[in-house]
Amino acid sequence: MSSDRVDNQFKEHLAVFLESSQPIILDKWLAIVRLSPDDPYYKEVIKNGKRTVELISRYIRNPDENWIQKLTNKIAKERINANVNIGEFVANINSGRSVVISVLKESSFDRKELSTALEIINNYFNAYLYHSVTEYTKLKDSIIQDKNKFIQEMHSDRLTILGQLGASFAHEFRNPLTSIKGFLKLLEDDYEESNKVRKHYFEILNGEMKNLEEKVSQFLFLSKMRAIDDKPLSINLSGLLRYTIEIVYPRLLESKIEVETSIEPDIPLFGVEEQIKQVILNIMINSIEELSDSRPKNRKIIMKAKENLGRIVIEITNNGRQIPSHIVESIFEPFISTKKLGTGLGLSVCKQIIEKHEGVISVRTNRKETTFVIELPIMVDKGVKEA
């Protein structure tokens, strides 16, 4: 009998043996592999292990590495998506090698056959490792390059962003200044009119000046400049929330918006009252503007506030349009706005204020309603004993 024929018979015998041993090999490998049940590809890993053993038998009959490469490309992508490092990836492959070798050593092959079998198995796993690491590294490099490209694009777009900010800044300031100049002219022309008329003009002027101050405050807070009187104090949050509704009541009435409230009484908070008020007012005004622009009738805002397990939860809901999916994830970042001429600073400032108070702010949105959720700790002044 020729040597080639003997070799082919042995290879077929070895391939059949490994095919029949697949369940044992898989069970032993799963017992030692580094694999968490929380792995997003948990079931796929088991399928891949089974497929790996199947490919050994195919490789024994025909040592074509294309089949190996196809499988390892799939596995490398899954391991990267599962955020598994390359060390763990390689360790799991070598665990498979060790299990196959241990099963072979427990077989009835003689020493010569076993030596040949081990050489084939090691060649297989060497090719398996090479293609796995090559694909894993290539994918990782691609991710790093994409991140670097993103950073470079962000830098190159910096001047564009500054230009957009300047345009928005000019728009925000131009309208109040135009009003101020116009009413100053009216004051000059109507100087001889009654005090009542002049008082009305001054009220408008003061309102516009306050509007300017709020815009400046947003820019300053965004740059993390603290005000001189930025001192936290004990606050009755329930009263503050009801007061903000009173402040915007004329706009609610004008826009025909119904307001529902569910506010627990006397919710305690230790913080900076003006800053918390700024956050609530900003969200309320955004809700009013959204409803005024998008919903012709049945306009509604719902404000809820309660204590829950040592946390304060505030929810402000409006039944306006859904926030677009490409905006919602970054809506609290600077320069992100759903308004055509908005600066996108309001919600960014809100986020900084809430985080400064050791809280979190989030948004959920669907076709029926949008809800801003604020969670704050029931902060207590350490210098004042709790009642």
C-alpha positions as semicolon CSV with decimal commas, in nm:
position;residue;x (nm);y (nm);z (nm)
1;M;0,000;0,000;0,000
2;S;0,148;0,339;-0,099
3;S;0,251;0,600;0,159
4;D;0,007;0,859;0,019
5;R;-0,281;0,616;0,050
6;V;-0,185;0,539;0,411
7;D;-0,167;0,912;0,488
8;N;-0,507;0,976;0,333
9;Q;-0,662;0,689;0,527
10;F;-0,516;0,824;0,851
11;K;-0,636;1,178;0,778
12;E;-0,985;1,051;0,710
13;H;-0,975;0,848;1,031
14;L;-0,857;1,159;1,223
15;A;-1,124;1,379;1,065
16;V;-1,400;1,133;1,148
17;F;-1,271;1,100;1,505
18;L;-1,279;1,478;1,560
19;E;-1,625;1,505;1,404
20;S;-1,756;1,243;1,646
21;S;-1,575;1,413;1,936
22;Q;-1,722;1,755;1,861
23;P;-1,972;1,757;2,155
24;I;-1,698;1,659;2,403
25;I;-1,456;1,918;2,267
26;L;-1,721;2,193;2,278
27;D;-1,827;2,108;2,637
28;K;-1,465;2,106;2,760
29;W;-1,392;2,435;2,585
30;L;-1,701;2,609;2,727
31;A;-1,593;2,497;3,074
32;I;-1,266;2,692;3,055
33;V;-1,330;2,970;2,802
34;R;-1,349;3,335;2,912
35;L;-1,710;3,405;2,824
36;S;-1,967;3,607;3,017
37;P;-2,338;3,519;2,994
38;D;-2,389;3,894;2,938
39;D;-2,178;3,883;2,623
40;P;-2,401;4,021;2,342
41;Y;-2,276;3,740;2,115
42;Y;-2,299;3,462;2,373
43;K;-2,501;3,226;2,150
44;E;-2,288;3,314;1,847
45;V;-1,971;3,226;2,041
46;I;-2,107;2,876;2,102
47;K;-2,198;2,842;1,734
48;N;-1,850;2,967;1,638
49;G;-1,689;2,708;1,866
50;K;-1,890;2,433;1,702
51;R;-1,801;2,565;1,358
52;T;-1,431;2,579;1,453
53;V;-1,427;2,208;1,534
54;E;-1,609;2,130;1,210
55;L;-1,349;2,325;1,015
56;I;-1,068;2,119;1,170
57;S;-1,203;1,807;0,999
58;R;-1,241;1,997;0,671
59;Y;-0,886;2,133;0,706
60;I;-0,750;1,780;0,764
61;R;-0,906;1,662;0,437
62;N;-0,816;1,980;0,246
63;P;-0,587;2,238;0,410
64;D;-0,751;2,544;0,248
65;E;-0,727;2,850;0,475
66;N;-1,004;3,042;0,298
67;W;-1,266;2,870;0,515
68;I;-1,070;2,959;0,828
69;Q;-1,033;3,321;0,720
70;K;-1,406;3,357;0,654
71;L;-1,491;3,235;1,006
72;T;-1,219;3,433;1,184
73;N;-1,327;3,754;1,006
74;K;-1,676;3,705;1,148
75;I;-1,547;3,626;1,497
76;A;-1,303;3,920;1,505
77;K;-1,583;4,163;1,420
78;E;-1,806;4,020;1,692
79;R;-1,529;4,034;1,955
80;I;-1,463;4,399;1,876
81;N;-1,834;4,483;1,894
82;A;-1,847;4,301;2,229
83;N;-1,552;4,516;2,346
84;V;-1,333;4,210;2,415
85;N;-0,960;4,283;2,418
86;I;-0,719;4,096;2,194
87;G;-0,554;3,916;2,488
88;E;-0,880;3,749;2,586
89;F;-0,955;3,674;2,222
90;V;-0,621;3,494;2,174
91;A;-0,654;3,312;2,508
92;N;-0,990;3,165;2,403
93;I;-0,844;3,040;2,073
94;N;-0,553;2,875;2,253
95;S;-0,797;2,721;2,499
96;G;-0,963;2,553;2,202
97;R;-0,625;2,426;2,084
98;S;-0,551;2,280;2,429
99;V;-0,888;2,104;2,448
100;V;-0,850;1,942;2,104
101;I;-0,498;1,824;2,191
102;S;-0,614;1,681;2,525
103;V;-0,894;1,487;2,351
104;L;-0,644;1,349;2,099
105;K;-0,407;1,239;2,377
106;E;-0,691;1,044;2,535
107;S;-0,765;0,865;2,206
108;S;-0,644;0,527;2,082
109;F;-0,400;0,673;1,827
110;D;-0,048;0,537;1,856
111;R;0,251;0,761;1,918
112;K;0,333;0,810;1,548
113;E;-0,027;0,885;1,456
114;L;-0,063;1,119;1,751
115;S;0,252;1,309;1,648
116;T;0,113;1,355;1,295
117;A;-0,227;1,457;1,432
118;L;-0,075;1,718;1,666
119;E;0,125;1,869;1,380
120;I;-0,193;1,907;1,172
121;I;-0,387;2,054;1,466
122;N;-0,111;2,304;1,548
123;N;-0,090;2,411;1,184
124;Y;-0,466;2,462;1,184
125;F;-0,469;2,671;1,501
126;N;-0,162;2,869;1,393
127;A;-0,349;2,968;1,074
128;Y;-0,663;3,033;1,283
129;L;-0,469;3,263;1,517
130;Y;-0,294;3,445;1,234
131;H;-0,616;3,529;1,051
132;S;-0,799;3,616;1,374
133;V;-0,534;3,857;1,499
134;T;-0,482;4,007;1,152
135;E;-0,854;4,081;1,108
136;Y;-0,895;4,202;1,468
137;T;-0,600;4,440;1,431
138;K;-0,723;4,565;1,093
139;L;-1,068;4,641;1,233
140;K;-0,921;4,811;1,540
141;D;-0,695;5,024;1,323
142;S;-0,994;5,121;1,110
143;I;-1,185;5,231;1,421
144;I;-0,889;5,437;1,543
145;Q;-0,852;5,597;1,199
146;D;-1,222;5,684;1,193
147;K;-1,193;5,844;1,538
148;N;-0,887;6,041;1,432
149;K;-1,069;6,152;1,118
150;F;-1,363;6,264;1,329
151;I;-1,134;6,464;1,559
152;Q;-0,965;6,626;1,260
153;E;-1,301;6,715;1,109
154;M;-1,411;6,864;1,440
155;H;-1,100;7,082;1,444
156;S;-1,145;7,185;1,082
157;D;-1,509;7,274;1,152
158;R;-1,420;7,487;1,455
159;L;-1,416;7,811;1,258
160;T;-1,749;7,720;1,098
161;I;-1,901;7,659;1,442
162;L;-1,764;7,990;1,566
163;G;-1,913;8,161;1,262
164;Q;-2,252;8,004;1,330
165;L;-2,226;8,106;1,693
166;G;-2,143;8,461;1,592
167;A;-2,443;8,474;1,359
168;S;-2,676;8,338;1,628
169;F;-2,523;8,569;1,886
170;A;-2,585;8,868;1,659
171;H;-2,944;8,757;1,599
172;E;-3,013;8,712;1,971
173;F;-2,879;9,058;2,052
174;R;-3,008;9,248;1,749
175;N;-3,379;9,211;1,824
176;P;-3,365;9,337;2,186
177;L;-3,136;9,623;2,086
178;T;-3,371;9,720;1,804
179;S;-3,661;9,730;2,050
180;I;-3,459;9,934;2,298
181;K;-3,362;10,189;2,035
182;G;-3,719;10,210;1,908
183;F;-3,871;10,265;2,250
184;L;-3,604;10,518;2,341
185;K;-3,709;10,711;2,031
186;L;-4,072;10,688;2,140
187;L;-3,978;10,809;2,488
188;E;-3,806;11,105;2,332
189;D;-4,103;11,185;2,106
190;D;-4,360;11,133;2,382
191;Y;-4,167;11,306;2,658
192;E;-4,460;11,533;2,733
193;E;-4,704;11,238;2,763
194;S;-4,831;11,106;3,094
195;N;-4,617;10,917;3,344
196;K;-4,830;10,608;3,276
197;V;-4,714;10,589;2,914
198;R;-4,351;10,639;3,012
199;K;-4,381;10,370;3,279
200;H;-4,510;10,122;3,019
201;Y;-4,216;10,198;2,791
202;F;-3,971;10,155;3,077
203;E;-4,124;9,817;3,159
204;I;-4,059;9,704;2,802
205;L;-3,706;9,842;2,812
206;N;-3,633;9,663;3,137
207;G;-3,774;9,342;2,997
208;E;-3,551;9,361;2,692
209;M;-3,248;9,444;2,905
210;K;-3,323;9,141;3,121
211;N;-3,340;8,934;2,803
212;L;-2,991;9,054;2,710
213;E;-2,863;8,974;3,059
214;E;-2,999;8,621;3,035
215;K;-2,815;8,566;2,705
216;V;-2,491;8,690;2,859
217;S;-2,548;8,468;3,161
218;Q;-2,586;8,165;2,936
219;F;-2,256;8,235;2,762
220;L;-2,078;8,300;3,091
221;F;-2,216;7,990;3,256
222;L;-2,120;7,784;2,954
223;S;-1,762;7,898;3,007
224;K;-1,798;7,791;3,374
225;M;-1,758;8,141;3,516
226;R;-1,922;8,153;3,859
227;A;-2,123;8,449;3,974
228;I;-2,019;8,638;4,287
229;D;-2,344;8,556;4,465
230;D;-2,340;8,193;4,357
231;K;-2,423;8,065;4,706
232;P;-2,643;7,758;4,764
233;L;-2,928;7,804;5,009
234;S;-3,228;7,607;5,135
235;I;-3,506;7,613;4,874
236;N;-3,870;7,514;4,880
237;L;-3,864;7,353;4,536
238;S;-4,242;7,309;4,526
239;G;-4,294;7,683;4,567
240;L;-4,024;7,760;4,311
241;L;-4,189;7,537;4,050
242;R;-4,529;7,699;4,103
243;Y;-4,369;8,043;4,085
244;T;-4,211;7,965;3,745
245;I;-4,556;7,875;3,613
246;E;-4,682;8,215;3,733
247;I;-4,396;8,388;3,553
248;V;-4,485;8,233;3,217
249;Y;-4,861;8,247;3,275
250;P;-4,917;8,539;3,032
251;R;-4,744;8,342;2,754
252;L;-4,944;8,031;2,841
253;L;-5,264;8,233;2,821
254;E;-5,161;8,400;2,497
255;S;-5,071;8,066;2,335
256;K;-5,382;7,893;2,474
257;I;-5,178;7,626;2,650
258;E;-5,333;7,420;2,928
259;V;-5,108;7,340;3,225
260;E;-5,151;7,043;3,454
261;T;-4,948;7,005;3,774
262;S;-4,877;6,723;4,016
263;I;-4,630;6,874;4,263
264;E;-4,579;6,731;4,608
265;P;-4,585;7,003;4,877
266;D;-4,269;7,138;5,044
267;I;-4,000;6,944;4,856
268;P;-3,668;7,049;5,017
269;L;-3,361;7,134;4,812
270;F;-3,030;7,297;4,894
271;G;-2,899;7,482;4,592
272;V;-2,876;7,807;4,398
273;E;-3,233;7,925;4,352
274;E;-3,175;8,150;4,050
275;Q;-2,997;7,871;3,864
276;I;-3,268;7,611;3,931
277;K;-3,528;7,870;3,828
278;Q;-3,331;7,935;3,508
279;V;-3,343;7,563;3,421
280;I;-3,719;7,530;3,479
281;L;-3,797;7,854;3,294
282;N;-3,580;7,752;2,999
283;I;-3,759;7,418;2,961
284;M;-4,102;7,582;3,008
285;I;-4,028;7,851;2,749
286;N;-3,894;7,591;2,504
287;S;-4,215;7,392;2,554
288;I;-4,432;7,699;2,499
289;E;-4,245;7,794;2,181
290;E;-4,265;7,437;2,050
291;L;-4,640;7,416;2,110
292;S;-4,698;7,761;1,961
293;D;-4,512;7,661;1,644
294;S;-4,632;7,304;1,597
295;R;-4,972;7,242;1,753
296;P;-5,276;7,451;1,652
297;K;-5,501;7,319;1,934
298;N;-5,516;7,099;2,244
299;R;-5,183;7,238;2,361
300;K;-5,078;7,099;2,696
301;I;-4,784;7,110;2,939
302;I;-4,770;6,878;3,240
303;M;-4,535;6,949;3,532
304;K;-4,474;6,681;3,795
305;A;-4,245;6,681;4,098
306;K;-4,200;6,428;4,375
307;E;-3,954;6,276;4,620
308;N;-3,853;5,918;4,552
309;L;-3,597;5,722;4,755
310;G;-3,393;6,025;4,851
311;R;-3,412;6,180;4,505
312;I;-3,622;6,461;4,363
313;V;-3,776;6,386;4,024
314;I;-3,913;6,670;3,809
315;E;-4,087;6,598;3,480
316;I;-4,198;6,863;3,230
317;T;-4,398;6,721;2,939
318;N;-4,540;6,889;2,630
319;N;-4,748;6,733;2,352
320;G;-4,558;6,900;2,070
321;R;-4,355;6,744;1,792
322;Q;-4,113;6,459;1,847
323;I;-3,749;6,567;1,869
324;P;-3,565;6,425;1,562
325;S;-3,362;6,113;1,643
326;H;-3,039;6,266;1,506
327;I;-3,071;6,552;1,757
328;V;-3,210;6,388;2,070
329;E;-2,884;6,213;2,169
330;S;-2,686;6,538;2,166
331;I;-2,955;6,790;2,255
332;F;-2,777;6,894;2,576
333;E;-2,452;6,970;2,391
334;P;-2,358;7,331;2,300
335;F;-2,481;7,464;1,964
336;I;-2,744;7,188;1,923
337;S;-3,088;7,338;1,871
338;T;-3,423;7,244;1,718
339;K;-3,485;7,613;1,647
340;K;-3,377;7,760;1,316
341;L;-3,210;8,063;1,474
342;G;-3,140;7,927;1,822
343;T;-2,790;7,934;1,974
344;G;-2,830;7,588;2,123
345;L;-2,693;7,713;2,453
346;G;-3,005;7,702;2,672
347;L;-3,020;7,327;2,731
348;S;-2,642;7,304;2,753
349;V;-2,650;7,555;3,037
350;C;-2,936;7,361;3,199
351;K;-2,724;7,045;3,191
352;Q;-2,429;7,218;3,355
353;I;-2,648;7,368;3,626
354;I;-2,814;7,036;3,709
355;E;-2,482;6,851;3,713
356;K;-2,340;7,122;3,938
357;H;-2,624;7,036;4,177
358;E;-2,517;6,669;4,157
359;G;-2,817;6,578;3,943
360;V;-2,890;6,453;3,593
361;I;-3,116;6,579;3,316
362;S;-3,249;6,368;3,029
363;V;-3,518;6,369;2,764
364;R;-3,750;6,110;2,617
365;T;-3,958;6,178;2,310
366;N;-4,213;6,011;2,085
367;R;-4,485;6,115;1,840
368;K;-4,730;6,203;2,118
369;E;-4,514;6,394;2,368
370;T;-4,170;6,502;2,484
371;T;-4,065;6,487;2,849
372;F;-3,764;6,650;3,014
373;V;-3,668;6,466;3,332
374;I;-3,456;6,623;3,607
375;E;-3,329;6,415;3,897
376;L;-3,171;6,588;4,196
377;P;-3,057;6,471;4,538
378;I;-3,240;6,614;4,838
379;M;-2,932;6,817;4,923
380;V;-2,894;6,939;5,280
381;D;-2,665;7,215;5,401
382;K;-2,397;7,034;5,601
383;G;-2,377;7,334;5,830
384;V;-2,745;7,311;5,918
385;K;-2,895;7,021;6,104
386;E;-3,189;6,847;5,949
387;A;-3,519;6,915;6,115
